[in-house]
Amino acid sequence: MEVVLRKMGNSTALVVPPLVLKDLGIGVGKHLMLNTTPDGKIILTPKKKYTLANLLAQCDSNAQPPADMDAWGSAPPVGNEVW
């Protein structure tokens, strides 16, 4: 499908046809990541919205804590921390 870049104020815009938006499940106000490849391709990817539940689902609850975690737990206050 051929599309044309258009001038909009001081910017240049790409008009995405409604069927493409529907196929991708995106629309007005959706945040996208824009990247280019060395061979001149443009890649638009929907920006992921992370939730605490999604991030926690990726964690291994049986993993050992980092080695420096004990140092954090036993460190004395340095500034105006409230313990």
Backbone as XML, in Angstrom:
<?xml version="1.0"?>
<chain id="A" units="angstrom">
  <residue number="1" name="MET">
    <atom name="N" x="0.849" y="-1.169" z="0.000"/>
    <atom name="CA" x="0.000" y="0.000" z="0.000"/>
    <atom name="C" x="0.894" y="1.231" z="0.000"/>
  </residue>
  <residue number="2" name="GLU">
    <atom name="N" x="0.614" y="2.137" z="-0.866"/>
    <atom name="CA" x="1.393" y="3.372" z="-0.953"/>
    <atom name="C" x="0.709" y="4.455" z="-0.137"/>
  </residue>
  <residue number="3" name="VAL">
    <atom name="N" x="1.509" y="5.197" z="0.633"/>
    <atom name="CA" x="1.008" y="6.337" z="1.397"/>
    <atom name="C" x="1.893" y="7.538" z="1.075"/>
  </residue>
  <residue number="4" name="VAL">
    <atom name="N" x="1.402" y="8.721" z="1.375"/>
    <atom name="CA" x="2.122" y="9.948" z="1.046"/>
    <atom name="C" x="2.343" y="10.749" z="2.323"/>
  </residue>
  <residue number="5" name="LEU">
    <atom name="N" x="3.551" y="11.264" z="2.491"/>
    <atom name="CA" x="3.835" y="12.160" z="3.609"/>
    <atom name="C" x="3.207" y="13.506" z="3.309"/>
  </residue>
  <residue number="6" name="ARG">
    <atom name="N" x="2.664" y="14.149" z="4.342"/>
    <atom name="CA" x="1.989" y="15.441" z="4.156"/>
    <atom name="C" x="2.535" y="16.460" z="5.140"/>
  </residue>
  <residue number="7" name="LYS">
    <atom name="N" x="2.505" y="17.694" z="4.734"/>
    <atom name="CA" x="2.938" y="18.801" z="5.580"/>
    <atom name="C" x="1.800" y="19.170" z="6.522"/>
  </residue>
  <residue number="8" name="MET">
    <atom name="N" x="2.115" y="19.240" z="7.825"/>
    <atom name="CA" x="1.130" y="19.656" z="8.834"/>
    <atom name="C" x="1.819" y="20.657" z="9.756"/>
  </residue>
  <residue number="9" name="GLY">
    <atom name="N" x="1.588" y="21.940" z="9.517"/>
    <atom name="CA" x="2.282" y="22.973" z="10.286"/>
    <atom name="C" x="3.765" y="22.909" z="9.984"/>
  </residue>
  <residue number="10" name="ASN">
    <atom name="N" x="4.574" y="22.821" z="11.034"/>
    <atom name="CA" x="6.018" y="22.714" z="10.862"/>
    <atom name="C" x="6.483" y="21.258" z="10.839"/>
  </residue>
  <residue number="11" name="SER">
    <atom name="N" x="5.555" y="20.323" z="10.826"/>
    <atom name="CA" x="5.894" y="18.907" z="10.867"/>
    <atom name="C" x="5.489" y="18.210" z="9.580"/>
  </residue>
  <residue number="12" name="THR">
    <atom name="N" x="5.923" y="16.973" z="9.473"/>
    <atom name="CA" x="5.526" y="16.118" z="8.362"/>
    <atom name="C" x="4.771" y="14.941" z="8.960"/>
  </residue>
  <residue number="13" name="ALA">
    <atom name="N" x="3.626" y="14.611" z="8.380"/>
    <atom name="CA" x="2.770" y="13.565" z="8.937"/>
    <atom name="C" x="2.570" y="12.443" z="7.933"/>
  </residue>
  <residue number="14" name="LEU">
    <atom name="N" x="2.377" y="11.261" z="8.479"/>
    <atom name="CA" x="2.035" y="10.090" z="7.685"/>
    <atom name="C" x="0.601" y="9.724" z="8.041"/>
  </residue>
  <residue number="15" name="VAL">
    <atom name="N" x="-0.255" y="9.701" z="7.066"/>
    <atom name="CA" x="-1.651" y="9.347" z="7.293"/>
    <atom name="C" x="-1.778" y="7.830" z="7.156"/>
  </residue>
  <residue number="16" name="VAL">
    <atom name="N" x="-2.226" y="7.193" z="8.237"/>
    <atom name="CA" x="-2.374" y="5.738" z="8.241"/>
    <atom name="C" x="-3.834" y="5.416" z="7.955"/>
  </residue>
  <residue number="17" name="PRO">
    <atom name="N" x="-4.097" y="4.620" z="6.933"/>
    <atom name="CA" x="-5.481" y="4.286" z="6.575"/>
    <atom name="C" x="-6.215" y="3.563" z="7.722"/>
  </residue>
  <residue number="18" name="PRO">
    <atom name="N" x="-7.517" y="3.812" z="7.853"/>
    <atom name="CA" x="-8.302" y="3.217" z="8.931"/>
    <atom name="C" x="-8.215" y="1.690" z="9.004"/>
  </residue>
  <residue number="19" name="LEU">
    <atom name="N" x="-8.165" y="1.018" z="7.867"/>
    <atom name="CA" x="-8.088" y="-0.451" z="7.897"/>
    <atom name="C" x="-6.789" y="-0.937" z="8.522"/>
  </residue>
  <residue number="20" name="VAL">
    <atom name="N" x="-5.704" y="-0.216" z="8.282"/>
    <atom name="CA" x="-4.414" y="-0.585" z="8.879"/>
    <atom name="C" x="-4.472" y="-0.377" z="10.386"/>
  </residue>
  <residue number="21" name="LEU">
    <atom name="N" x="-5.054" y="0.738" z="10.814"/>
    <atom name="CA" x="-5.201" y="0.994" z="12.245"/>
    <atom name="C" x="-6.021" y="-0.107" z="12.911"/>
  </residue>
  <residue number="22" name="LYS">
    <atom name="N" x="-7.089" y="-0.503" z="12.255"/>
    <atom name="CA" x="-7.954" y="-1.553" z="12.801"/>
    <atom name="C" x="-7.208" y="-2.882" z="12.882"/>
  </residue>
  <residue number="23" name="ASP">
    <atom name="N" x="-6.480" y="-3.231" z="11.824"/>
    <atom name="CA" x="-5.718" y="-4.485" z="11.808"/>
    <atom name="C" x="-4.685" y="-4.529" z="12.938"/>
  </residue>
  <residue number="24" name="LEU">
    <atom name="N" x="-4.086" y="-3.387" z="13.242"/>
    <atom name="CA" x="-3.052" y="-3.326" z="14.272"/>
    <atom name="C" x="-3.610" y="-3.077" z="15.673"/>
  </residue>
  <residue number="25" name="GLY">
    <atom name="N" x="-4.880" y="-2.721" z="15.739"/>
    <atom name="CA" x="-5.493" y="-2.450" z="17.039"/>
    <atom name="C" x="-4.977" y="-1.173" z="17.678"/>
  </residue>
  <residue number="26" name="ILE">
    <atom name="N" x="-4.651" y="-0.182" z="16.857"/>
    <atom name="CA" x="-4.177" y="1.097" z="17.378"/>
    <atom name="C" x="-5.060" y="2.216" z="16.857"/>
  </residue>
  <residue number="27" name="GLY">
    <atom name="N" x="-4.929" y="3.386" z="17.456"/>
    <atom name="CA" x="-5.728" y="4.514" z="17.021"/>
    <atom name="C" x="-5.159" y="5.816" z="17.537"/>
  </residue>
  <residue number="28" name="VAL">
    <atom name="N" x="-5.931" y="6.864" z="17.423"/>
    <atom name="CA" x="-5.518" y="8.195" z="17.843"/>
    <atom name="C" x="-5.139" y="8.169" z="19.320"/>
  </residue>
  <residue number="29" name="GLY">
    <atom name="N" x="-4.014" y="8.764" z="19.646"/>
    <atom name="CA" x="-3.566" y="8.847" z="21.031"/>
    <atom name="C" x="-2.689" y="7.687" z="21.472"/>
  </residue>
  <residue number="30" name="LYS">
    <atom name="N" x="-2.567" y="6.648" z="20.657"/>
    <atom name="CA" x="-1.735" y="5.494" z="21.003"/>
    <atom name="C" x="-0.266" y="5.885" z="20.866"/>
  </residue>
  <residue number="31" name="HIS">
    <atom name="N" x="0.528" y="5.555" z="21.855"/>
    <atom name="CA" x="1.955" y="5.857" z="21.809"/>
    <atom name="C" x="2.685" y="4.749" z="21.058"/>
  </residue>
  <residue number="32" name="LEU">
    <atom name="N" x="3.572" y="5.154" z="20.149"/>
    <atom name="CA" x="4.331" y="4.210" z="19.341"/>
    <atom name="C" x="5.820" y="4.492" z="19.491"/>
  </residue>
  <residue number="33" name="MET">
    <atom name="N" x="6.619" y="3.463" z="19.297"/>
    <atom name="CA" x="8.074" y="3.615" z="19.251"/>
    <atom name="C" x="8.476" y="3.634" z="17.770"/>
  </residue>
  <residue number="34" name="LEU">
    <atom name="N" x="9.289" y="4.603" z="17.389"/>
    <atom name="CA" x="9.739" y="4.757" z="16.009"/>
    <atom name="C" x="11.219" y="4.414" z="15.936"/>
  </residue>
  <residue number="35" name="ASN">
    <atom name="N" x="11.559" y="3.474" z="15.077"/>
    <atom name="CA" x="12.953" y="3.078" z="14.858"/>
    <atom name="C" x="13.212" y="2.983" z="13.366"/>
  </residue>
  <residue number="36" name="THR">
    <atom name="N" x="14.473" y="3.046" z="13.014"/>
    <atom name="CA" x="14.879" y="2.858" z="11.624"/>
    <atom name="C" x="15.935" y="1.755" z="11.567"/>
  </residue>
  <residue number="37" name="THR">
    <atom name="N" x="16.063" y="1.161" z="10.402"/>
    <atom name="CA" x="17.076" y="0.128" z="10.188"/>
    <atom name="C" x="18.159" y="0.696" z="9.279"/>
  </residue>
  <residue number="38" name="PRO">
    <atom name="N" x="19.344" y="0.098" z="9.307"/>
    <atom name="CA" x="20.431" y="0.597" z="8.448"/>
    <atom name="C" x="20.079" y="0.592" z="6.956"/>
  </residue>
  <residue number="39" name="ASP">
    <atom name="N" x="19.139" y="-0.277" z="6.565"/>
    <atom name="CA" x="18.781" y="-0.330" z="5.143"/>
    <atom name="C" x="17.613" y="0.603" z="4.792"/>
  </residue>
  <residue number="40" name="GLY">
    <atom name="N" x="17.282" y="1.543" z="5.693"/>
    <atom name="CA" x="16.309" y="2.576" z="5.373"/>
    <atom name="C" x="14.858" y="2.248" z="5.651"/>
  </residue>
  <residue number="41" name="LYS">
    <atom name="N" x="14.590" y="1.221" z="6.446"/>
    <atom name="CA" x="13.196" y="0.886" z="6.782"/>
    <atom name="C" x="12.780" y="1.613" z="8.054"/>
  </residue>
  <residue number="42" name="ILE">
    <atom name="N" x="11.500" y="1.931" z="8.120"/>
    <atom name="CA" x="10.916" y="2.558" z="9.296"/>
    <atom name="C" x="10.108" y="1.501" z="10.032"/>
  </residue>
  <residue number="43" name="ILE">
    <atom name="N" x="10.331" y="1.413" z="11.342"/>
    <atom name="CA" x="9.601" y="0.430" z="12.150"/>
    <atom name="C" x="8.818" y="1.180" z="13.214"/>
  </residue>
  <residue number="44" name="LEU">
    <atom name="N" x="7.503" y="1.012" z="13.213"/>
    <atom name="CA" x="6.632" y="1.566" z="14.247"/>
    <atom name="C" x="6.108" y="0.410" z="15.086"/>
  </residue>
  <residue number="45" name="THR">
    <atom name="N" x="6.293" y="0.493" z="16.394"/>
    <atom name="CA" x="5.863" y="-0.564" z="17.292"/>
    <atom name="C" x="5.032" y="0.051" z="18.406"/>
  </residue>
  <residue number="46" name="PRO">
    <atom name="N" x="3.868" y="-0.528" z="18.729"/>
    <atom name="CA" x="3.105" y="-0.001" z="19.862"/>
    <atom name="C" x="3.951" y="-0.040" z="21.128"/>
  </residue>
  <residue number="47" name="LYS">
    <atom name="N" x="3.935" y="1.048" z="21.878"/>
    <atom name="CA" x="4.702" y="1.123" z="23.111"/>
    <atom name="C" x="4.028" y="0.273" z="24.172"/>
  </residue>
  <residue number="48" name="LYS">
    <atom name="N" x="4.819" y="-0.562" z="24.833"/>
    <atom name="CA" x="4.264" y="-1.425" z="25.870"/>
    <atom name="C" x="3.973" y="-0.602" z="27.111"/>
  </residue>
  <residue number="49" name="LYS">
    <atom name="N" x="2.873" y="-0.907" z="27.728"/>
    <atom name="CA" x="2.532" y="-0.273" z="28.992"/>
    <atom name="C" x="2.692" y="-1.339" z="30.067"/>
  </residue>
  <residue number="50" name="TYR">
    <atom name="N" x="3.650" y="-1.125" z="30.931"/>
    <atom name="CA" x="3.944" y="-2.106" z="31.960"/>
    <atom name="C" x="3.054" y="-1.889" z="33.180"/>
  </residue>
  <residue number="51" name="THR">
    <atom name="N" x="2.632" y="-2.988" z="33.771"/>
    <atom name="CA" x="1.887" y="-2.938" z="35.024"/>
    <atom name="C" x="2.697" y="-3.707" z="36.056"/>
  </residue>
  <residue number="52" name="LEU">
    <atom name="N" x="2.434" y="-3.440" z="37.310"/>
    <atom name="CA" x="3.141" y="-4.146" z="38.369"/>
    <atom name="C" x="2.905" y="-5.646" z="38.259"/>
  </residue>
  <residue number="53" name="ALA">
    <atom name="N" x="1.692" y="-6.040" z="37.936"/>
    <atom name="CA" x="1.377" y="-7.468" z="37.815"/>
    <atom name="C" x="2.196" y="-8.117" z="36.701"/>
  </residue>
  <residue number="54" name="ASN">
    <atom name="N" x="2.339" y="-7.426" z="35.552"/>
    <atom name="CA" x="3.134" y="-7.968" z="34.447"/>
    <atom name="C" x="4.604" y="-8.104" z="34.828"/>
  </residue>
  <residue number="55" name="LEU">
    <atom name="N" x="5.138" y="-7.093" z="35.524"/>
    <atom name="CA" x="6.537" y="-7.137" z="35.919"/>
    <atom name="C" x="6.788" y="-8.229" z="36.955"/>
  </residue>
  <residue number="56" name="LEU">
    <atom name="N" x="5.886" y="-8.359" z="37.923"/>
    <atom name="CA" x="6.046" y="-9.397" z="38.946"/>
    <atom name="C" x="5.929" y="-10.793" z="38.359"/>
  </residue>
  <residue number="57" name="ALA">
    <atom name="N" x="5.113" y="-10.952" z="37.320"/>
    <atom name="CA" x="4.952" y="-12.258" z="36.679"/>
    <atom name="C" x="6.253" y="-12.730" z="36.041"/>
  </residue>
  <residue number="58" name="GLN">
    <atom name="N" x="7.152" y="-11.801" z="35.725"/>
    <atom name="CA" x="8.432" y="-12.153" z="35.111"/>
    <atom name="C" x="9.499" y="-12.508" z="36.141"/>
  </residue>
  <residue number="59" name="CYS">
    <atom name="N" x="9.214" y="-12.277" z="37.411"/>
    <atom name="CA" x="10.198" y="-12.506" z="38.466"/>
    <atom name="C" x="10.181" y="-13.956" z="38.924"/>
  </residue>
  <residue number="60" name="ASP">
    <atom name="N" x="11.343" y="-14.436" z="39.311"/>
    <atom name="CA" x="11.481" y="-15.776" z="39.881"/>
    <atom name="C" x="11.459" y="-15.631" z="41.395"/>
  </residue>
  <residue number="61" name="SER">
    <atom name="N" x="10.374" y="-16.043" z="42.026"/>
    <atom name="CA" x="10.239" y="-15.876" z="43.477"/>
    <atom name="C" x="11.207" y="-16.766" z="44.249"/>
  </residue>
  <residue number="62" name="ASN">
    <atom name="N" x="11.825" y="-17.746" z="43.586"/>
    <atom name="CA" x="12.791" y="-18.629" z="44.242"/>
    <atom name="C" x="14.237" y="-18.174" z="44.039"/>
  </residue>
  <residue number="63" name="ALA">
    <atom name="N" x="14.439" y="-17.079" z="43.313"/>
    <atom name="CA" x="15.789" y="-16.585" z="43.045"/>
    <atom name="C" x="16.411" y="-16.030" z="44.318"/>
  </residue>
  <residue number="64" name="GLN">
    <atom name="N" x="17.718" y="-16.178" z="44.436"/>
    <atom name="CA" x="18.454" y="-15.634" z="45.575"/>
    <atom name="C" x="18.508" y="-14.110" z="45.462"/>
  </residue>
  <residue number="65" name="PRO">
    <atom name="N" x="18.419" y="-13.403" z="46.582"/>
    <atom name="CA" x="18.533" y="-11.945" z="46.521"/>
    <atom name="C" x="19.961" y="-11.545" z="46.136"/>
  </residue>
  <residue number="66" name="PRO">
    <atom name="N" x="20.135" y="-10.349" z="45.595"/>
    <atom name="CA" x="21.479" y="-9.892" z="45.227"/>
    <atom name="C" x="22.404" y="-9.881" z="46.439"/>
  </residue>
  <residue number="67" name="ALA">
    <atom name="N" x="23.696" y="-10.059" z="46.189"/>
    <atom name="CA" x="24.680" y="-10.140" z="47.268"/>
    <atom name="C" x="24.729" y="-8.869" z="48.109"/>
  </residue>
  <residue number="68" name="ASP">
    <atom name="N" x="24.481" y="-7.720" z="47.527"/>
    <atom name="CA" x="24.578" y="-6.470" z="48.288"/>
    <atom name="C" x="23.291" y="-6.110" z="49.035"/>
  </residue>
  <residue number="69" name="MET">
    <atom name="N" x="22.273" y="-6.959" z="48.963"/>
    <atom name="CA" x="21.009" y="-6.655" z="49.625"/>
    <atom name="C" x="21.165" y="-6.593" z="51.151"/>
  </residue>
  <residue number="70" name="ASP">
    <atom name="N" x="22.013" y="-7.458" z="51.712"/>
    <atom name="CA" x="22.242" y="-7.427" z="53.163"/>
    <atom name="C" x="22.842" y="-6.098" z="53.594"/>
  </residue>
  <residue number="71" name="ALA">
    <atom name="N" x="23.733" y="-5.551" z="52.774"/>
    <atom name="CA" x="24.353" y="-4.271" z="53.103"/>
    <atom name="C" x="23.302" y="-3.164" z="53.156"/>
  </residue>
  <residue number="72" name="TRP">
    <atom name="N" x="22.316" y="-3.211" z="52.277"/>
    <atom name="CA" x="21.253" y="-2.200" z="52.294"/>
    <atom name="C" x="20.420" y="-2.305" z="53.563"/>
  </residue>
  <residue number="73" name="GLY">
    <atom name="N" x="20.114" y="-3.539" z="53.946"/>
    <atom name="CA" x="19.265" y="-3.735" z="55.121"/>
    <atom name="C" x="19.915" y="-3.316" z="56.420"/>
  </residue>
  <residue number="74" name="SER">
    <atom name="N" x="21.243" y="-3.384" z="56.501"/>
    <atom name="CA" x="21.930" y="-3.063" z="57.748"/>
    <atom name="C" x="22.629" y="-1.714" z="57.710"/>
  </residue>
  <residue number="75" name="ALA">
    <atom name="N" x="22.486" y="-0.962" z="56.631"/>
    <atom name="CA" x="23.156" y="0.344" z="56.508"/>
    <atom name="C" x="22.484" y="1.373" z="57.429"/>
  </residue>
  <residue number="76" name="PRO">
    <atom name="N" x="23.278" y="2.209" z="58.083"/>
    <atom name="CA" x="22.707" y="3.249" z="58.928"/>
    <atom name="C" x="22.160" y="4.391" z="58.065"/>
  </residue>
  <residue number="77" name="PRO">
    <atom name="N" x="21.240" y="5.198" z="58.612"/>
    <atom name="CA" x="20.728" y="6.349" z="57.870"/>
    <atom name="C" x="21.871" y="7.314" z="57.533"/>
  </residue>
  <residue number="78" name="VAL">
    <atom name="N" x="21.810" y="7.926" z="56.362"/>
    <atom name="CA" x="22.847" y="8.837" z="55.915"/>
    <atom name="C" x="22.326" y="10.273" z="55.891"/>
  </residue>
  <residue number="79" name="GLY">
    <atom name="N" x="21.055" y="10.432" z="55.618"/>
    <atom name="CA" x="20.477" y="11.775" z="55.503"/>
    <atom name="C" x="19.296" y="11.929" z="56.434"/>
  </residue>
  <residue number="80" name="ASN">
    <atom name="N" x="18.157" y="12.284" z="55.868"/>
    <atom name="CA" x="16.954" y="12.519" z="56.672"/>
    <atom name="C" x="15.952" y="11.385" z="56.540"/>
  </residue>
  <residue number="81" name="GLU">
    <atom name="N" x="16.471" y="10.160" z="56.326"/>
    <atom name="CA" x="15.573" y="9.022" z="56.199"/>
    <atom name="C" x="14.800" y="8.800" z="57.502"/>
  </residue>
  <residue number="82" name="VAL">
    <atom name="N" x="13.592" y="8.338" z="57.370"/>
    <atom name="CA" x="12.783" y="8.008" z="58.540"/>
    <atom name="C" x="12.680" y="6.498" z="58.590"/>
  </residue>
  <residue number="83" name="TRP">
    <atom name="N" x="13.164" y="5.872" z="59.647"/>
    <atom name="CA" x="13.134" y="4.425" z="59.770"/>
    <atom name="C" x="12.038" y="4.052" z="60.662"/>
  </residue>
</chain>
